[in-house]
Amino acid sequence: MSTIQEQYVVDTEGKKTAVILSIRRYEQLLEDLHDLAVMAERREEEPISLEEMKRRLKKDGLLEHQCQTVR
């Protein structure tokens, strides 16, 4: 887990009103949020095996060659 290097914007009373993040960290947070949303949407879906996933990817042309398992 990385440390967030944030900076705060404060009002005249010292109350935090905004946060400043690097663009990289902001984009990482957006990606994490998107991943969590996808996981929540798929929570009720029936799981499938790795072999079934490979079959579907090949059928859709997204997996061109046989995946090799290294042992």
Secondary structure in CASP SS format (residue, H / E / C, confidence):
PFRMAT SS
TARGET T0000
AUTHOR 0000-0000-0000
METHOD secondary structure of the structure
MODEL  1
M C 1.00
S C 1.00
T C 1.00
I C 1.00
Q C 1.00
E C 1.00
Q E 1.00
Y E 1.00
V E 1.00
V E 1.00
D C 1.00
T C 1.00
E C 1.00
G C 1.00
K C 1.00
K E 1.00
T E 1.00
A E 1.00
V E 1.00
I E 1.00
L C 1.00
S C 1.00
I H 1.00
R H 1.00
R H 1.00
Y H 1.00
E H 1.00
Q H 1.00
L H 1.00
L H 1.00
E H 1.00
D H 1.00
L H 1.00
H H 1.00
D H 1.00
L H 1.00
A H 1.00
V H 1.00
M H 1.00
A H 1.00
E H 1.00
R C 1.00
R C 1.00
E C 1.00
E C 1.00
E C 1.00
P C 1.00
I C 1.00
S C 1.00
L H 1.00
E H 1.00
E H 1.00
M H 1.00
K H 1.00
R H 1.00
R H 1.00
L H 1.00
K H 1.00
K H 1.00
D C 1.00
G C 1.00
L C 1.00
L C 1.00
E C 1.00
H C 1.00
Q C 1.00
C C 1.00
Q C 1.00
T C 1.00
V C 1.00
R C 1.00
END
